[in-house]
Amino acid sequence: MSVSTAARSSMALPSTQKRQVDRFSARNEVSLDATLTLLHGESTATVACRLSDISIGGCAVSAQIPRDVSAGVAVLRLTRPDKSVAAELAGKLCWAQQTSVASTSYGFQFRRPLNPAVMAEFIENGWVTRRQDERINVGGRIRVRRAHGKANIHQATLEDCSTAGVRLKVDQAVEENESLLITLDDGSGGTVRVIWAQADQSVFQCGCVFQNLASSRAVNDGARCGQSVL
């Protein structure tokens, strides 16, 4: 299995609704232990992972999944610091982003929402805390440029952004791993890389990560200033 290609080809894509709920970052100094159980031939394989953030609809984890293990349908087990099981959640790995030579971050979409009482327990015990890179709702038009040879994007909307990335609506299908140049009305902007893409009737949505710190600062500064976008 290829972490960046084969893994993604079988993955469902996250819905807009699930990205609008509150997300909380894991506090790894008092970490909830986490494991993923995945298909491995006719049996299963369990790999240790690290919880990055969580909402009632899904979470992000860091893991090193062997190449011969299918990265698709899985069961996530979260264990309290006292080793008791807090939750077991079935779902699908829906995106992957390599973060180092030995580790990859995965988005995990729950089949059923996490019990709010369980989330409340996590928060009350300080095992998770409100996500630091809060998203700014924008909803304004922007310009998006693609590499030569790809269909031009004539209409694009910056739905929201954070210090990590953006969510866009565009009038043309985009591809995972594609680089895009986004520009605000004052000429500032930056480059992003698509990590997931989803069709919604005649409109296409995508989630992107900034490719450098300068891009993140420029786009977020523009959004925070309340600038209108083209």
N, C-alpha and C positions, 0 to 999 in steps of 0.2 A: 504493500500500500504506500502510495506517495502522500505525505502529509499535506502538501499544498494543492494536489490535483485530484487524486482518486478519492481522498477523504471528502473533498468538497462536492464531488460529482454526485454522491449519494445523500447529501445533506439537504434537509428542508431549510427554508429561509425564514428568518424571524419576522413576525408580523409587526406592523406599526403599533398596534395596540399594546403589545408586550413591551415595546421600547418606551412607552409613555408612563408606565407605572414606576413607583419609587424603587430605586436601586440602592443597595447598601454595600459598602466595601468590607471585606473580611479583615479583621484585625489579627494579623498572623502571629503576633506575640502571644495571643491567647486563642490560638487557632482551633477551629472545628476541623477535625481530621476528615478527609474526604477520599473516597475511592470510586472508580468507575469500573463497572463490570460490562464487558463488550463481547461480541461474538468472536470466537477463535476456532475456525473450522466447524466441526460439529459440537464443539464444547464452548466454554466461555473463558475469558481471561480477565483478571482483576488487576488494575494498575492504580498505584497511589497517585493522587493529584493534589493540587493546592487551590483552594477556593479563592478567587479574586474578588468577585462581587456577586450579589444575589438579589433577586426580586421574587415576587410570588409567581411569576411566569417563567423564570429561567435564571441561569447564572453563567458566569465565566470561570473557567478553571485552567490551570496550567498543568500539563502532563507530558510524559514521554511515552507515547503509544508505539509499540513495536510495529514494524512495517507489515507484518503478516496478520495483523489484527484489524478486523473491520471497524472503521470509525463511523458508525451510523447510529443504530438503535442501541441504547445503553441504559444502565441503572446506576444512579448516583446514590451513594450512601454517605450520610453526614453523621459523624460521631462526636459526641460531647467530650470535653476535656476529661471527664471521669470514665470515658470509654463506653458509655451507654449510647445506643443508637437514637439519634434525634429525628432522622427522616430517611426514608428510602423513596427515591423519585425516579420513575421511568420517563424516558424521553428520547430526544434525538440530538446528536451533535450537529449544529446548524451552520457553523463557520469555523475556520481555522486560520491562525496567523502565527507563523514561526517567530519566536521571540529570542531564541538563542540556538546554538548548534544542537543542543541536547533537549530543548524544551519548546513546546508549542502551546499557545493559548487557544482554547476552544470555547465556543458559545454552546450552551446546553439548554434546549427548550423543553420545559416540562410537559408531559402529556396531560397532567392535571395540575391546577394551581396548587402552590404550597399552602398548607393550612395556615391561616393568619395567626393562629395561636402559637404555632411553631416559630414564625417570623418574630412575633412579639417576644418570645423567649430569647431568641438570638439577640435582639436589641437590648432587652432588659439586662441581660448578663454581660453586655459589652463585647460579645463575640463578633458582631458586625456593627458598623457605624455608617452614617449617611455618606454616600459617595462624594468624594471631594471634587471631582470634575463635573459639577452640576451642569445640566444642559440648559442652554438659553433658547427659548422658543422665538423664532424669527419670522418665518412665513413670508419672506420677501423674495422678489425675483433677483437673479444673479446671471452672470455670463459664465458659461462653461465651455472650455475648449478641449478638444481631444487630439490625439496623435493624427498625423496625416494619413489619409486613406480610410478613416472611420467616418460614419455618418455624422453630419453636423448636428449639434444640439441647438435648437432654435429657442426653446422655452425651458427655463430651469428655475426652481424655487429652492432656496435654502430653508428647510423646515426647522432644523435646530442645529446647534453646535455646542461643543464642549472643548476643553483644552486638548482632548484626545482626538476628536474627529467631528464629522458632520453627517447629517442625513439630508439627502437631496431628493427632489422629484424632478424628473426630466422627461422630454418627449421622445427620446430614443433609448433603445436597450443598451446598457453598458455591460462590460464584462468584469468578472472578478480579477483582481490584480491590475486592472487598467489604471493608468495615471491620468488625472484630470487637473486642469488649471481652472480654478474658480476665481472670479473677480467681482468685487463690490463696485458700487456706483462711483466711488471716489478714486478708483483705480487700484486700490489695495486688494490683496488677495493672497493666494498661495496654492501649492500643489497638494493633492490628496491621492490616496490609493484606494480603490474600491475593494471592500472585503466581503460584501454581500450585495446581491441585487435581486429585485423582485418585481414582477409585472402586476399592475393593478389596472385592469381593463386597458385603456389606451395610454395610461400613465405608468412610468417606471420609477421605482424607488430604489435607492441604494444607500448603504452605509459606508462611510469612508474614514480612513485614518490620515492624519496629517503626515507628510513625509519629512518635515523638519520643524524645529521650534519656531523659526521665523514665520512660517505659514500659519501655525497655530495662533501666534500672537496677533498677526495682522487681521485674520478673520474674526477672532474673538473680540479684539479691540473695536472693530467696526460694528459688530453685533451689539456690544455693550453700550456703545455710544448712541444706539438707536438710529443709525443711519438707514435711510431708505436704500433699497437695492434695485437695480434695473430689472 
